[in-house]
C-alpha cells in the first residue's frame, strides 16, 4: 500500500474518531429505582451508582449497575433482596444495551424536552430480555439528562417470590431511571 494511501487512511480514521468522541456522554452516578406496590406493603429501593453511556450520533445507550448498590429503607429488605431474590453474589450486575430509535430528531443545541423510544436487551438476574420503552431526553443550558419509567414482571427474569411473602411483593415492578450526562 503506498504511503499516501496509508496517511490518508490514518487522517480519515483520526477525523472519524474525534467526531464520534465528541458525541459521547456518560454518567457514573445515574439513578435507577424500583417500586413494588401491594395492599400490604410498598417497597422502594434506590441505586445512585449507575453507569450510563449515550452516543448522540448513533443513539447507542448503555446502563450498568451493581445489584448490591440498591438501598432499601430497612436493612432486612436489603438483605433479602441481595441474598434471596436478585442473588447479588451470583448475579452481581444488571445491564441494558440498546439504542434510542429517534435520536436524529433531537436538536442537542437547543433547550427542550424530547420524547424518545429505546429498544435493547435488559439483563437482570442472569436473564436477558429485549424490551422497548419510552422516555425523555431533556436539554437545559446545554446539559443533557434522560428519564424513563417502565414495568417488568419478576417471573420474566426468573426471580422467585416465596409464597409466604407473595402478598407483600408485587410481581409487577416499576423501574424509574434518571441520568444527568456529561461530555466524555
C-alpha positions as CSV (number, residue, x, y, z in Angstrom):
1,X,0.0,0.0,0.0
2,X,1.5,3.4,-1.0
3,X,2.5,5.7,1.8
4,X,-0.1,8.4,0.6
5,X,-3.0,5.9,1.0
6,X,-1.8,4.9,4.5
7,X,-1.5,8.6,5.5
8,X,-5.0,9.4,4.0
9,X,-6.5,6.3,5.8
10,X,-4.9,7.5,9.2
11,X,-6.2,11.0,8.7
12,X,-9.7,9.8,7.9
13,X,-9.6,7.4,10.9
14,X,-8.5,10.2,13.3
15,X,-11.2,12.5,12.0
16,X,-13.9,9.9,12.4
17,X,-12.7,9.1,15.9
18,X,-12.6,12.7,17.0
19,X,-16.0,13.3,15.6
20,X,-17.5,10.3,17.4
21,X,-15.6,11.1,20.6
22,X,-17.3,14.5,20.8
23,X,-20.7,12.8,20.7
24,X,-20.2,10.5,23.7
25,X,-21.9,11.4,27.0
26,X,-21.7,9.5,30.3
27,X,-22.6,9.4,33.9
28,X,-21.2,7.4,36.8
29,X,-23.9,8.4,39.3
30,X,-27.1,7.9,37.4
31,X,-30.2,6.8,39.4
32,X,-32.3,3.8,39.0
33,X,-35.1,3.0,41.5
34,X,-37.7,0.3,41.6
35,X,-41.1,0.3,43.3
36,X,-43.3,-2.6,44.3
37,X,-46.9,-1.8,45.4
38,X,-49.2,-4.3,47.2
39,X,-52.2,-3.9,49.5
40,X,-50.0,-4.9,52.5
41,X,-46.7,-3.1,51.7
42,X,-44.9,-0.7,49.3
43,X,-41.2,-1.3,48.7
44,X,-38.8,1.2,47.1
45,X,-35.1,0.8,46.6
46,X,-32.7,3.3,45.0
47,X,-29.3,2.9,43.3
48,X,-27.3,6.1,42.7
49,X,-24.2,4.4,41.3
50,X,-25.4,3.7,37.8
51,X,-23.0,4.0,34.9
52,X,-24.5,5.0,31.6
53,X,-23.1,5.9,28.2
54,X,-25.1,7.8,25.5
55,X,-23.8,8.3,21.9
56,X,-25.6,11.3,20.4
57,X,-24.6,10.4,16.9
58,X,-25.7,6.8,16.8
59,X,-28.3,6.7,19.6
60,X,-26.4,3.9,21.4
61,X,-27.4,3.7,25.0
62,X,-25.9,1.5,27.8
63,X,-26.5,1.1,31.5
64,X,-24.7,-1.0,34.1
65,X,-25.2,-1.2,37.8
66,X,-24.2,-3.3,40.8
67,X,-27.3,-5.0,42.2
68,X,-25.8,-4.8,45.7
69,X,-25.8,-1.0,45.4
70,X,-29.6,-0.8,45.8
71,X,-30.6,0.7,49.2
72,X,-33.8,0.0,51.0
73,X,-35.5,1.7,53.9
74,X,-35.0,-1.4,56.1
75,X,-31.8,-3.4,56.4
76,X,-33.7,-6.7,56.3
77,X,-35.3,-5.8,53.0
78,X,-31.9,-5.1,51.5
79,X,-30.5,-8.4,52.9
80,X,-33.4,-10.4,51.5
81,X,-33.1,-8.7,48.1
82,X,-29.4,-9.4,47.8
83,X,-29.5,-13.0,49.2
84,X,-32.9,-14.4,48.2
85,X,-34.3,-12.5,45.2
86,X,-31.7,-10.9,43.0
87,X,-28.9,-13.1,44.3
88,X,-26.2,-10.4,44.1
89,X,-23.3,-12.8,44.7
90,X,-24.4,-15.0,41.7
91,X,-25.6,-12.1,39.5
92,X,-23.7,-9.0,40.6
93,X,-24.7,-6.7,37.7
94,X,-27.8,-5.7,35.7
95,X,-27.3,-4.1,32.3
96,X,-29.1,-2.5,29.4
97,X,-27.6,-2.4,25.9
98,X,-29.7,-0.8,23.2
99,X,-30.4,2.4,21.3
100,X,-32.7,5.4,21.0
101,X,-34.6,4.9,17.8
102,X,-35.4,8.6,17.1
103,X,-32.1,10.2,18.3
104,X,-31.8,12.2,15.0
105,X,-35.0,14.1,15.8
106,X,-33.3,15.8,18.8
107,X,-31.6,19.2,18.4
108,X,-29.0,18.9,21.1
109,X,-28.1,22.6,20.6
110,X,-31.5,23.8,21.9
111,X,-33.1,23.6,25.3
112,X,-36.2,21.4,25.3
113,X,-37.7,18.0,26.1
114,X,-38.0,15.3,23.5
115,X,-40.0,12.1,23.7
116,X,-37.8,9.1,22.7
117,X,-38.1,5.3,22.4
118,X,-35.3,3.0,23.5
119,X,-35.1,-0.6,22.4
120,X,-32.5,-3.1,23.6
121,X,-31.5,-6.0,25.8
122,X,-32.2,-5.7,29.5
123,X,-30.3,-8.3,31.6
124,X,-31.5,-8.9,35.2
125,X,-30.8,-11.9,37.4
126,X,-28.8,-13.5,34.5
127,X,-31.8,-13.4,32.1
128,X,-31.8,-11.1,29.1
129,X,-35.0,-9.9,27.5
130,X,-35.5,-7.5,24.6
131,X,-37.6,-4.5,25.7
132,X,-38.9,-1.3,24.2
133,X,-39.7,1.7,26.5
134,X,-40.4,5.4,26.1
135,X,-38.6,8.1,27.9
136,X,-37.5,11.7,27.7
137,X,-34.3,13.5,26.7
138,X,-34.1,16.9,28.4
139,X,-31.6,19.6,27.4
140,X,-31.3,22.5,29.7
141,X,-28.5,25.1,29.3
142,X,-26.5,22.6,27.2
143,X,-26.8,19.8,29.8
144,X,-28.3,16.5,28.8
145,X,-30.5,14.4,31.1
146,X,-32.7,11.3,30.4
147,X,-35.6,9.9,32.3
148,X,-37.8,6.8,31.8
149,X,-40.2,4.7,33.7
150,X,-41.4,1.2,32.8
151,X,-42.6,-2.0,34.3
152,X,-41.2,-5.5,34.3
153,X,-42.5,-8.9,35.5
154,X,-40.3,-10.6,38.0
155,X,-41.2,-14.0,36.5
156,X,-39.7,-12.9,33.2
157,X,-36.3,-12.7,34.9
158,X,-36.7,-15.9,36.9
159,X,-37.0,-14.0,40.2
160,X,-39.0,-16.2,42.6
161,X,-41.1,-14.8,45.4
162,X,-41.8,-17.3,48.2
163,X,-45.5,-17.8,48.8
164,X,-45.1,-16.7,52.4
165,X,-44.4,-13.1,51.3
166,X,-46.1,-13.1,47.9
167,X,-48.8,-10.7,49.2
168,X,-46.1,-8.2,50.2
169,X,-44.1,-8.1,46.9
170,X,-45.7,-7.3,43.6
171,X,-44.9,-9.4,40.6
172,X,-45.0,-6.3,38.5
173,X,-42.2,-3.9,39.4
174,X,-41.9,-0.3,38.2
175,X,-38.4,0.9,37.3
176,X,-37.5,4.6,37.1
177,X,-34.4,5.9,35.5
178,X,-32.8,9.4,35.9
179,X,-29.4,10.3,34.5
180,X,-27.5,13.6,34.1
181,X,-24.9,13.2,31.4
182,X,-21.5,14.9,30.9
183,X,-19.4,15.0,27.8
184,X,-16.7,12.4,27.7
